[in-house]
Amino acid sequence: MTMEWAILLSKVIVVLLGLLTVVPIMLFVERRGSALMQNRLGPNRIGPFGFLQTVADIGKFLFKEDRSWGHVDRFYFTIAPWIVVIPALMTFAAIPFASTIDWRGFHIQFQAANLDVGILYCFSIASLGVYGIIIGGWASNNKYSLLGGLRSSSQMISYELSMGLSIIGILMVFSSVKLGDIARAQGETLIQLGVFHIPKWGIFIQPLGFLLFLTSVFAETNRLPFDLPEGESEIVAGYHLEYGSMRFALFMMAEYINMAVASALVSTLFFGGWQMLPGFHALHAALFSSSPFEVQEWARVVMEAVSLLLKISFFMWLFVWVRWTLPRFRFDQLMSFGWKVMFPLAMANVLLTSFLIYKGFI
């Protein structure tokens, strides 16, 4: 029992440290990435390549005076950032980052929480974050903050419906809501072309579902071109206008952690999850074929985790790429796109998938 608790605690610590590490790394990537796209230098003075600029900013947030203004509701103003960041940290618990392994009599699952309703858990916990944004906007007692909170709630309702419908096809094809089962099933072969094979990844069997889910994820994480809750050109800074110091940092931390969770979900549902990238199987065989079985198994786990990490990294970069490429929608355009384009396409995708499964094409 002690060993089982130690393994569980180790997985929780790895997940938490990984998510907290994402924030400073993505701050650096976002700054240097935007500078690259705009033909600027970006931060390049503090530390090698300016990497310690993020550390300096974290120090500034930690030691800056943290005060509540006289016109705000102090209790709700204080807890709002935590209501946003805690669900963001909890959501990653259901993401499997490698396949299982038997080690010294223990069956280890590389997943902080192996839930029978994994994808439903992710969606339900992730949806709680919007309450923090609404509470923060209302408690700020500022009209621009309140408008940002209202925008966030309406945006969440509009796009979360399409996001939920976009994965129905994946759940129908793989007949499971457990993320581990979905990732494992994507290791099967969809099409064999001589010595090459196309895996049964979600993107190949649900391309429309992937596009709908990816678009909805951008809206759910309040990233450009869907960052209307904090639209600077219209409502100054939106829901976090009155926030500063570590409270503001918590809102920003939650945004980047949500990006990591969203990238992990996209990778798990549509890109095989921890399934190894092309060439990794050959590399594993070349390096560890003569090693003891236990070493081979742990090497496999490491390479699967690296494969998932590379997939997540690509989508994290895609968030940055899109932010500095596409302009912000108007709010009426955002709502119209969600209800008149995304929702009908998501419904059509469910009907089409049902027809293809009934006819035996999938």
Secondary structure, DSSP 8 states (H G I E B T S, - for coil): -HHHHHHHHHHHHHHHHHHHHHHHHHHHHHHHHHHHHTT---S-SSSGGGTTHHHHHHHHHHHS-----TTS-HHHHHHHHHHHHHHHHHHGGG---S--EEETTEEE-SSS---TTHHHHHHHHHTTHHHHHHHHHHHTT-HHHHHHHHHHHHHHHHHHHHHHHHTHHHHHHHT---HHHHHHHTTSEEEEETTEEEE--HHHH-HHHHHHHHHHHHHHTT-TTS-GGG-HHHHTTGGGTT--HHHHHHHHHHHHHHHHHHHHHHHHHHS-TTS--TTHHHHHHHHHTTS-HHHHHHHHHHHHHHHHHHHHHHHHHHHHHHHTTS----HHHHHHHIIIIIHHHHHHHHHHHHHHHHHT--
